[in-house]
Amino acid sequence: MKYSLFRSSLFPLCLLGAVSLAEAQTAPGAGTTAKGASQPATTYPLSAYAAIGSAFAEGNHLPELGWSDEQVNAFVDGIRAAFKGKSYPFDDVAGQASAEMGRRVQDILAHAQQPTAAAPVISPEKLGEYMKGLRERLGLQQADSGLAYRVELGRGGPRPRLVDTVVFSCTAVAADGRTKLPQLTVQRARAKMTELFPGFVEGFQMMTVESTGVFVLPPALSFGSGEWPQGIEAGAPIVFEVTLHEIITP
């Protein structure tokens, strides 16, 4: 698909550039410990690793997140712990923090990559008319976030958490309720909860395995101020029919 239902991971290693941490650890001249763990190559000066760290932070827009010194130090402590094989557990609170940081990074990217000729965005009045019409026609409830939804529960059991991965299928139609959107239609896609549209994250947490649902995502819960797929009215709600197949816990 050209346009994805998924948000980018918060810290993608590809943003490190030509030299990744894995490449640095296995570069020629690297030694190994008694346990077989790779050691950084001694042929590189320490300033090179400092530069990699700076590129990592800048590439992922970390300086723009407004972290305090204590938060930066905790982040660095987590990296050190991972290298020692004693990673901190990624619990629900960490998942919530990661999701929030991911949304903030996406907002930063959206504002930094404004198209030169932006597509026209519908007015708030027209958006309200769209949402009201869809709620009435499809028999939906609406959450405080603006998500309109209807869920038919499946076989019961747990519901996805932010730290989980989900396997799901969905079909998408435009706000007119008729125009199919194949670029946003997937079968048995697999993704981490924190990589999904905010509207999907909220909606999936209402579902159990084998549940089906209808979600109407307003723009704030889908593409927001970023680039919109060709053929979709920018700023219009999108209607998804969704099936949750599987929940994979960490």
LINHU-V467234 format. One record per residue. N is the residue number from 1. NEAR is the number of other ideal C-beta (glycine too) atoms within 12 Angstrom. Layout:
n->N near->NEAR
n->N near->NEAR
This chain:
n->1 near->16
n->2 near->14
n->3 near->24
n->4 near->23
n->5 near->38
n->6 near->29
n->7 near->36
n->8 near->27
n->9 near->23
n->10 near->32
n->11 near->25
n->12 near->20
n->13 near->20
n->14 near->18
n->15 near->25
n->16 near->24
n->17 near->21
n->18 near->13
n->19 near->24
n->20 near->19
n->21 near->26
n->22 near->15
n->23 near->21
n->24 near->31
n->25 near->24
n->26 near->18
n->27 near->22
n->28 near->14
n->29 near->15
n->30 near->19
n->31 near->17
n->32 near->14
n->33 near->14
n->34 near->7
n->35 near->9
n->36 near->9
n->37 near->16
n->38 near->20
n->39 near->20
n->40 near->27
n->41 near->22
n->42 near->16
n->43 near->14
n->44 near->21
n->45 near->12
n->46 near->14
n->47 near->10
n->48 near->22
n->49 near->23
n->50 near->14
n->51 near->20
n->52 near->30
n->53 near->25
n->54 near->18
n->55 near->24
n->56 near->29
n->57 near->24
n->58 near->18
n->59 near->27
n->60 near->31
n->61 near->28
n->62 near->25
n->63 near->17
n->64 near->18
n->65 near->26
n->66 near->13
n->67 near->20
n->68 near->10
n->69 near->10
n->70 near->10
n->71 near->16
n->72 near->18
n->73 near->13
n->74 near->17
n->75 near->28
n->76 near->19
n->77 near->17
n->78 near->22
n->79 near->22
n->80 near->15
n->81 near->16
n->82 near->18
n->83 near->19
n->84 near->14
n->85 near->12
n->86 near->12
n->87 near->16
n->88 near->18
n->89 near->14
n->90 near->24
n->91 near->15
n->92 near->20
n->93 near->15
n->94 near->23
n->95 near->28
n->96 near->20
n->97 near->25
n->98 near->29
n->99 near->33
n->100 near->21
n->101 near->29
n->102 near->33
n->103 near->30
n->104 near->24
n->105 near->31
n->106 near->35
n->107 near->23
n->108 near->27
n->109 near->25
n->110 near->24
n->111 near->16
n->112 near->14
n->113 near->15
n->114 near->14
n->115 near->16
n->116 near->7
n->117 near->8
n->118 near->15
n->119 near->22
n->120 near->13
n->121 near->21
n->122 near->23
n->123 near->15
n->124 near->15
n->125 near->11
n->126 near->21
n->127 near->28
n->128 near->21
n->129 near->17
n->130 near->32
n->131 near->35
n->132 near->20
n->133 near->21
n->134 near->36
n->135 near->27
n->136 near->16
n->137 near->20
n->138 near->26
n->139 near->15
n->140 near->29
n->141 near->23
n->142 near->27
n->143 near->26
n->144 near->9
n->145 near->23
n->146 near->30
n->147 near->38
n->148 near->38
n->149 near->38
n->150 near->28
n->151 near->29
n->152 near->19
n->153 near->17
n->154 near->23
n->155 near->16
n->156 near->11
n->157 near->16
n->158 near->20
n->159 near->26
n->160 near->36
n->161 near->26
n->162 near->33
n->163 near->26
n->164 near->32
n->165 near->26
n->166 near->41
n->167 near->25
n->168 near->41
n->169 near->25
n->170 near->39
n->171 near->27
n->172 near->36
n->173 near->30
n->174 near->30
n->175 near->35
n->176 near->19
n->177 near->24
n->178 near->11
n->179 near->20
n->180 near->19
n->181 near->35
n->182 near->20
n->183 near->23
n->184 near->36
n->185 near->24
n->186 near->29
n->187 near->15
n->188 near->15
n->189 near->28
n->190 near->22
n->191 near->30
n->192 near->32
n->193 near->39
n->194 near->38
n->195 near->30
n->196 near->41
n->197 near->40
n->198 near->36
n->199 near->39
n->200 near->43
n->201 near->41
n->202 near->33
n->203 near->43
n->204 near->44
n->205 near->34
n->206 near->27
n->207 near->38
n->208 near->25
n->209 near->24
n->210 near->22
n->211 near->34
n->212 near->28
n->213 near->38
n->214 near->35
n->215 near->50
n->216 near->45
n->217 near->47
n->218 near->36
n->219 near->34
n->220 near->28
n->221 near->33
n->222 near->44
n->223 near->34
n->224 near->26
n->225 near->23
n->226 near->31
n->227 near->23
n->228 near->29
n->229 near->26
n->230 near->14
n->231 near->21
n->232 near->32
n->233 near->25
n->234 near->29
n->235 near->30
n->236 near->37
n->237 near->44
n->238 near->48
n->239 near->41
n->240 near->43
n->241 near->31
n->242 near->41
n->243 near->30
n->244 near->43
n->245 near->27
n->246 near->27
n->247 near->30
n->248 near->20
n->249 near->19
n->250 near->19
